Amino acid sequence: MKTLIIGGNGKIGKRLVQRCVDAGLDIRVMVRDLGQIEQFVSLGVEAVFGDLEGNISDAISGCEQVVFSAGSGAKSSPHKTLLVDLWGSIRVIEESEKQGIKHFIMVSSLKADAPLRGPERIRHYLVARNLADEKLCTSTLNYTLLRPGRLLDTEATGLVTGKFDWGDSNNAQSCIAREDVVELILQCLSNPDLPAQRRTIDVINGDYPIREFLQDQYSTEMIA
């Protein structure tokens, strides 16, 4: 099953690509800069040009799963956030529907469902993510919507939780290592016993092994 990774040159994406290579998964990476292609080709990974503000249909063609972990970046202008994090997400979701993608994995943000709870400096980003997430949830796609806490470049713990106190949502306990987010994505991609069932998963570092956490999330009865 071929998986398209959008955002493969990002902090989560690069880690994910390497883990997929190590696991022998069939992946394709979409890049927006032709100069980025060689680094993936050298890993034995198919890399194609695609632009969230331009053509994306060719990049998606022939794939069965999509991982969307792209973002405009914390230092980007609100204008770029609208074009990439919001409009880019929407365009990929719509094209994935057209092409019959079987499983769509979106990396969002913990506070995307309540942007005003987030820090003022990133509320525009959280609003963009909120609208993009809503587009995914109302689409026809089977999806896994991951909403991790504040991302850290620390070692993986392998332990997560979906339980947190909104009152403590700005402290260190609302964080998660990027490596653990990568492991969550990898588990969703590589385990057929974790089927895509239109799941939204809030997650921070905790005390629950990742595989068991996901099995619990997918076994919980869905609410229409």
C-alpha positions in Angstrom: 0.0 0.0 0.0 1.7 3.2 -1.2 1.6 6.2 1.2 2.1 9.8 0.2 3.8 11.9 2.8 3.1 15.6 2.5 5.5 17.7 4.6 8.3 15.1 4.4 11.0 17.8 4.7 9.6 19.0 8.1 10.6 18.1 11.6 8.1 15.3 11.8 8.2 14.4 8.2 12.0 13.7 8.0 11.8 11.5 11.0 8.8 9.7 9.6 10.4 9.1 6.2 13.4 7.5 7.8 11.3 5.3 10.0 9.2 4.2 7.0 12.4 3.3 5.1 13.6 1.3 8.1 10.3 -0.5 8.3 10.2 -1.2 4.5 7.0 0.7 3.9 6.2 1.8 0.4 6.2 5.6 0.5 6.3 8.6 -1.8 7.3 12.1 -0.6 5.9 15.3 -2.0 8.3 18.2 -2.0 7.7 21.8 -3.0 11.4 22.5 -3.8 13.1 20.5 -6.5 16.3 20.8 -4.6 14.9 18.6 -1.8 14.3 15.6 -4.1 17.9 14.2 -4.0 18.0 13.7 -0.2 15.0 11.4 -0.4 16.1 9.6 -3.6 19.4 8.8 -1.8 17.3 6.9 0.8 15.6 4.9 -1.9 12.4 6.9 -1.6 10.3 8.1 -4.5 10.0 11.9 -4.4 7.8 14.1 -6.5 7.2 17.7 -6.9 4.0 19.1 -5.6 2.8 22.5 -4.4 0.1 23.1 -1.8 -0.6 26.3 -3.6 -0.4 24.6 -7.0 -0.7 21.2 -8.5 -1.1 18.3 -6.1 -3.2 15.7 -8.1 -0.2 14.0 -9.7 1.5 13.5 -6.4 -1.5 11.8 -4.9 -2.2 9.6 -8.0 -1.5 6.0 -7.4 -1.4 6.2 -3.6 -3.8 4.6 -1.1 -2.9 6.5 2.0 -1.9 10.1 2.7 -0.1 11.6 5.7 -0.4 15.4 5.9 2.2 16.8 8.3 2.9 20.0 6.3 2.8 23.4 7.9 3.8 27.0 7.1 6.0 27.2 10.2 5.8 29.2 13.4 7.6 32.2 11.9 5.3 32.4 8.8 2.9 35.2 8.2 -0.9 34.7 8.8 -1.2 35.1 5.0 1.0 32.0 4.4 -0.8 30.1 7.2 -4.1 30.6 5.4 -2.6 29.4 2.1 -0.7 26.4 3.4 -2.3 25.2 6.7 -5.9 25.9 5.7 -6.3 26.1 2.0 -3.5 23.6 1.3 -5.1 21.1 3.7 -8.5 21.6 2.1 -7.2 21.1 -1.4 -5.4 17.9 -0.4 -8.6 16.5 1.3 -10.7 17.3 -1.7 -8.3 15.7 -4.1 -7.9 12.7 -1.9 -11.7 12.2 -2.0 -11.7 12.4 -5.8 -8.9 9.8 -6.0 -10.4 7.4 -3.5 -7.7 7.5 -0.8 -8.4 4.7 1.7 -6.8 6.4 4.8 -5.9 10.0 5.5 -3.7 10.8 8.5 -3.7 14.5 9.5 -1.3 16.0 12.0 -3.1 18.9 13.6 -2.8 20.5 17.1 -4.2 19.9 20.5 -6.0 23.2 20.8 -7.3 23.3 17.3 -10.9 22.6 18.5 -10.8 25.6 20.8 -8.4 28.2 19.3 -9.0 30.8 22.0 -7.5 28.5 24.6 -4.2 28.7 22.7 -1.5 31.3 23.1 -2.5 34.6 21.3 0.5 34.5 19.0 -0.7 31.3 17.3 -4.4 31.6 17.4 -4.6 32.4 13.7 -2.8 29.1 13.1 -5.2 27.2 15.4 -8.2 28.8 13.6 -6.7 27.6 10.3 -6.2 24.1 11.7 -9.8 24.1 13.2 -11.3 24.8 9.8 -9.1 22.3 8.0 -9.9 19.6 10.6 -13.6 20.2 10.2 -13.2 19.8 6.5 -11.6 16.4 7.1 -14.2 15.3 9.6 -17.1 16.1 7.2 -15.4 14.5 4.2 -16.1 11.1 2.9 -12.6 9.9 3.8 -11.6 7.3 6.4 -9.2 9.3 8.6 -7.1 9.5 11.6 -6.9 13.1 12.9 -4.0 13.3 15.4 -4.0 16.4 17.6 -0.7 16.3 19.6 0.3 18.8 22.3 3.3 21.1 22.0 6.0 19.4 20.1 9.4 18.8 21.6 12.7 17.6 20.1 13.4 15.2 22.9 13.9 11.5 22.9 10.9 9.3 22.4 9.2 8.0 25.6 6.9 5.5 23.9 4.2 6.5 26.4 1.2 8.7 25.7 -2.2 9.6 27.0 -5.4 11.3 25.7 -6.4 12.5 29.1 -5.4 16.0 30.2 -6.8 18.9 32.2 -7.6 22.0 30.1 -6.6 24.1 33.1 -3.1 22.7 32.8 -3.0 22.7 29.0 -0.2 25.3 28.9 2.3 23.6 31.1 5.0 21.0 30.3 2.6 18.1 30.8 0.7 19.1 27.6 3.8 18.3 25.5 4.8 15.4 23.4 8.0 14.4 21.7 8.0 14.6 17.9 9.5 11.1 17.9 6.4 9.8 19.7 4.1 11.5 17.1 6.1 9.7 14.4 5.6 6.4 16.2 1.9 7.1 16.3 1.8 7.7 12.6 3.9 4.7 11.8 1.6 2.4 13.9 -1.4 3.8 12.0 0.3 3.1 8.7 1.8 -0.3 9.3 -0.8 -2.2 11.4 -3.8 -3.5 9.5 -5.5 -4.4 12.9 -5.8 -0.6 13.4 -8.3 0.2 10.7 -9.2 3.7 9.6 -12.5 4.4 11.3 -12.8 8.2 11.3 -11.0 8.9 14.5 -9.9 12.2 16.2 -7.2 11.5 18.7 -5.9 14.1 21.2 -2.5 13.0 22.5 0.3 14.1 24.8 3.1 12.2 26.6 1.7 10.1 29.4 2.0 6.5 30.7 0.2 4.4 28.1 2.2 2.4 25.6 1.6 3.8 22.1 0.3 0.6 20.5 -2.1 -0.1 23.4 -3.2 3.5 23.3 -4.1 3.3 19.6 -5.8 -0.1 20.0 -8.0 1.5 22.7 -8.8 4.5 20.6 -9.8 2.3 17.7 -11.8 -0.1 19.8 -13.9 2.6 21.4 -17.4 2.7 19.9 -17.7 5.5 17.4 -20.1 8.3 18.0 -21.8 9.6 14.9 
